[in-house]
């Protein structure tokens, strides 16, 4: 394989790998957020009540 062709294939593979990794991270983040919202609603609290950092800034 020519050097430039090899570099092009490697570069496109790297971009595809980063895209798949980013999609996975975003998907997991959405899943965690949905689960956290479900737990908060089942406990009958709002997100601001459950967040200790936001309580510190309200004072």
MMTF fields as JSON, N, C-alpha, C and O atoms, coordinates in Angstrom:
{
  "mmtfVersion": "1.0.0",
  "mmtfProducer": "UNKNOWN",
  "numBonds": 235,
  "numAtoms": 236,
  "numGroups": 59,
  "numChains": 1,
  "numModels": 1,
  "chainsPerModel": [1],
  "groupsPerChain": [59],
  "chainIdList": ["A"],
  "bondAtomList": [4, 2, 8, 6, 12, 10, 16, 14, 20, 18, 24, 22, 28, 26, 32, 30, 36, 34, 40, 38, 44, 42, 48, 46, 52, 50, 56, 54, 60, 58, 64, 62, 68, 66, 72, 70, 76, 74, 80, 78, 84, 82, 88, 86, 92, 90, 96, 94, 100, 98, 104, 102, 108, 106, 112, 110, 116, 114, 120, 118, 124, 122, 128, 126, 132, 130, 136, 134, 140, 138, 144, 142, 148, 146, 152, 150, 156, 154, 160, 158, 164, 162, 168, 166, 172, 170, 176, 174, 180, 178, 184, 182, 188, 186, 192, 190, 196, 194, 200, 198, 204, 202, 208, 206, 212, 210, 216, 214, 220, 218, 224, 222, 228, 226, 232, 230],
  "bondOrderList": [1, 1, 1, 1, 1, 1, 1, 1, 1, 1, 1, 1, 1, 1, 1, 1, 1, 1, 1, 1, 1, 1, 1, 1, 1, 1, 1, 1, 1, 1, 1, 1, 1, 1, 1, 1, 1, 1, 1, 1, 1, 1, 1, 1, 1, 1, 1, 1, 1, 1, 1, 1, 1, 1, 1, 1, 1, 1],
  "groupList": [{"groupName": "UNK", "atomNameList": ["N", "CA", "C", "O"], "elementList": ["N", "C", "C", "O"], "formalChargeList": [0, 0, 0, 0], "bondAtomList": [1, 0, 2, 1, 3, 2], "bondOrderList": [1, 1, 2], "singleLetterCode": "X", "chemCompType": "L-PEPTIDE LINKING"}],
  "groupTypeList": [0, 0, 0, 0, 0, 0, 0, 0, 0, 0, 0, 0, 0, 0, 0, 0, 0, 0, 0, 0, 0, 0, 0, 0, 0, 0, 0, 0, 0, 0, 0, 0, 0, 0, 0, 0, 0, 0, 0, 0, 0, 0, 0, 0, 0, 0, 0, 0, 0, 0, 0, 0, 0, 0, 0, 0, 0, 0, 0],
  "groupIdList": [1, 2, 3, 4, 5, 6, 7, 8, 9, 10, 11, 12, 13, 14, 15, 16, 17, 18, 19, 20, 21, 22, 23, 24, 25, 26, 27, 28, 29, 30, 31, 32, 33, 34, 35, 36, 37, 38, 39, 40, 41, 42, 43, 44, 45, 46, 47, 48, 49, 50, 51, 52, 53, 54, 55, 56, 57, 58, 59],
  "secStructList": [7, 7, 2, 2, 2, 2, 2, 2, 2, 2, 2, 2, 2, 2, 2, 2, 2, 2, 2, 2, 2, 2, 2, 2, 2, 2, 2, 2, 2, 2, 2, 2, 2, 2, 2, 2, 2, 2, 2, 2, 2, 2, 2, 6, 7, 7, 2, 2, 2, 2, 7, 2, 2, 2, 2, 2, 2, 2, 7],
  "xCoordList": [0.857, 0.0, 0.904, 1.911, 0.52, 1.258, 1.221, 0.256, 2.247, 2.334, 1.178, 0.646, 0.787, -0.305, -1.64, -2.494, -1.829, -3.056, -3.149, -4.211, -2.039, -2.005, -2.357, -3.14, -1.785, -2.053, -3.516, -4.109, -4.106, -5.514, -6.421, -7.355, -6.15, -6.954, -6.819, -7.81, -5.605, -5.389, -6.118, -6.718, -6.072, -6.733, -8.248, -8.895, -8.814, -10.259, -10.668, -11.729, -9.833, -10.104, -10.092, -10.92, -9.156, -9.084, -10.327, -10.886, -10.757, -11.963, -13.175, -14.011, -13.28, -14.398, -14.352, -15.389, -13.165, -13.024, -13.436, -14.126, -13.02, -13.404, -14.904, -15.523, -15.5, -16.947, -17.72, -18.701, -17.291, -17.965, -17.814, -18.777, -16.631, -16.394, -17.266, -17.865, -17.337, -18.151, -19.617, -20.299, -20.118, -21.515, -21.793, -22.841, -20.862, -21.028, -21.087, -21.931, -20.206, -20.183, -21.469, -22.045, -21.926, -23.16, -24.352, -25.219, -24.4, -25.496, -25.523, -26.59, -24.372, -24.31, -24.709, -25.386, -24.297, -24.647, -26.155, -26.729, -26.79, -28.253, -28.939, -29.929, -28.418, -28.991, -28.854, -29.8, -27.687, -27.469, -28.375, -28.947, -28.511, -29.381, -30.829, -31.526, -31.285, -32.659, -32.855, -33.887, -31.886, -31.992, -31.973, -32.713, -31.143, -31.069, -32.384, -32.853, -32.968, -34.263, -35.337, -36.178, -35.318, -36.295, -36.14, -37.135, -34.908, -34.674, -35.139, -35.782, -34.815, -35.231, -36.745, -37.299, -37.419, -38.881, -39.508, -40.537, -38.91, -39.458, -39.257, -40.019, -38.235, -37.995, -38.777, -38.849, -39.359, -40.162, -39.34, -39.777, -38.16, -37.336, -37.04, -37.081, -36.742, -36.367, -34.86, -34.13, -34.414, -32.982, -32.194, -31.093, -32.737, -32.014, -31.929, -30.963, -32.914, -32.851, -31.822, -31.22, -31.617, -30.698, -29.257, -28.337, -29.055, -27.722, -27.091, -27.511, -26.092, -25.454, -24.674, -24.54, -24.16, -23.397, -24.313, -23.938, -25.506, -26.414, -26.899, -27.182, -26.999, -27.396, -26.339, -26.677, -25.072, -23.998, -24.038, -23.706, -24.436, -24.465, -25.719, -25.737, -26.754, -27.982, -27.848, -28.543, -26.972, -26.83, -26.29, -26.12],
  "yCoordList": [-1.17, 0.0, 1.234, 1.291, 2.2, 3.444, 4.177, 4.042, 4.937, 5.648, 6.603, 6.685, 7.331, 8.292, 7.574, 8.038, 6.464, 5.677, 5.108, 5.142, 4.587, 4.049, 5.143, 4.914, 6.317, 7.434, 7.853, 8.171, 7.857, 8.214, 7.207, 7.592, 5.926, 4.882, 4.966, 4.839, 5.177, 5.288, 6.502, 6.419, 7.613, 8.84, 8.657, 9.051, 8.061, 7.818, 6.824, 6.969, 5.825, 4.884, 5.569, 5.272, 6.485, 7.231, 8.099, 8.155, 8.765, 9.59, 8.726, 9.114, 7.567, 6.657, 6.169, 6.088, 5.847, 5.407, 6.482, 6.199, 7.704, 8.818, 9.058, 9.352, 8.94, 9.133, 8.068, 8.381, 6.826, 5.739, 5.937, 5.751, 6.31, 6.542, 7.693, 7.596, 8.78, 9.929, 9.545, 9.922, 8.803, 8.377, 7.512, 7.647, 6.627, 5.756, 6.567, 6.306, 7.543, 8.374, 9.184, 9.266, 9.777, 10.566, 9.671, 10.051, 8.5, 7.565, 7.134, 7.1, 6.808, 6.419, 7.58, 7.381, 8.782, 9.957, 10.166, 10.472, 10.002, 10.143, 9.07, 9.346, 7.845, 6.747, 7.013, 6.806, 7.469, 7.772, 8.909, 8.855, 9.933, 11.067, 10.613, 11.053, 9.746, 9.239, 8.408, 8.525, 7.576, 6.769, 7.651, 7.399, 8.672, 9.59, 10.347, 10.531, 10.777, 11.457, 10.53, 10.955, 9.274, 8.305, 8.076, 7.984, 7.984, 7.794, 9.015, 8.884, 10.208, 11.435, 11.55, 11.946, 11.208, 11.306, 10.256, 10.519, 9.073, 8.044, 8.408, 7.97, 9.205, 9.653, 10.919, 11.331, 11.532, 12.729, 13.984, 14.878, 14.061, 15.254, 15.833, 15.131, 17.125, 17.766, 17.67, 17.328, 17.973, 17.886, 18.872, 18.554, 20.063, 21.048, 20.633, 20.98, 19.901, 19.408, 18.291, 18.14, 17.519, 16.386, 16.793, 16.021, 17.988, 18.435, 19.255, 20.384, 18.7, 19.402, 20.622, 21.587, 20.605, 21.745, 22.937, 24.066, 22.71, 23.83, 24.415, 25.61, 23.591, 24.102, 25.047, 26.041, 24.754, 25.611, 26.977, 27.976, 27.043, 28.304, 29.121, 30.325, 28.503, 29.223, 30.05, 31.054, 29.65, 30.345, 31.737, 32.433],
  "zCoordList": [0.0, 0.0, 0.0, 0.705, -0.797, -0.893, 0.452, 1.203, 0.751, 2.029, 2.261, 3.368, 1.213, 1.357, 1.531, 2.286, 0.853, 0.998, 2.407, 3.029, 2.906, 4.267, 5.273, 6.194, 5.099, 5.994, 5.93, 6.96, 4.743, 4.577, 5.274, 5.977, 5.084, 5.722, 7.238, 7.958, 7.724, 9.168, 9.734, 10.806, 9.031, 9.475, 9.518, 10.488, 8.467, 8.447, 9.537, 10.144, 9.782, 10.866, 12.218, 13.08, 12.405, 13.656, 13.842, 14.938, 12.792, 12.87, 13.189, 14.005, 12.561, 12.838, 14.283, 14.943, 14.777, 16.165, 17.151, 18.13, 16.901, 17.778, 17.711, 18.733, 16.532, 16.391, 17.162, 17.837, 17.069, 17.795, 19.297, 20.042, 19.75, 21.174, 21.678, 22.749, 20.91, 21.308, 21.387, 22.34, 20.407, 20.422, 21.647, 22.278, 21.984, 23.148, 24.435, 25.292, 24.581, 25.788, 25.903, 26.987, 24.817, 24.847, 25.168, 25.955, 24.573, 24.822, 26.287, 26.899, 26.849, 28.264, 29.164, 30.174, 28.807, 29.602, 29.624, 30.67, 28.482, 28.423, 29.254, 29.932, 29.206, 29.983, 31.48, 32.24, 31.897, 33.314, 33.757, 34.845, 32.931, 33.272, 33.414, 34.328, 32.527, 32.608, 33.869, 34.53, 34.208, 35.426, 36.666, 37.617, 36.665, 37.795, 37.968, 39.091, 36.875, 36.931, 37.477, 38.268, 37.065, 37.562, 39.062, 39.78, 39.537, 40.974, 41.754, 42.796, 41.249, 41.933, 41.99, 43.015, 40.9, 40.902, 41.807, 42.43, 41.892, 42.776, 44.244, 45.107, 44.524, 45.892, 46.217, 47.375, 45.197, 45.392, 45.637, 46.361, 45.045, 45.185, 43.81, 42.799, 43.794, 42.539, 42.364, 43.295, 41.172, 40.889, 41.738, 42.187, 41.965, 42.772, 44.234, 44.913, 44.731, 46.107, 46.25, 47.313, 45.208, 45.254, 44.997, 45.267, 44.481, 44.093, 45.211, 45.465, 45.878, 46.996, 46.525, 47.277, 45.314, 44.809, 44.584, 44.9, 44.046, 43.82, 45.138, 45.212, 46.181, 47.494, 48.047, 48.689, 47.81, 48.298, 47.634, 48.27, 46.376, 45.649, 45.947, 45.69, 46.477, 46.786, 48.054, 48.21, 48.957, 50.246, 50.111, 51.112]
}
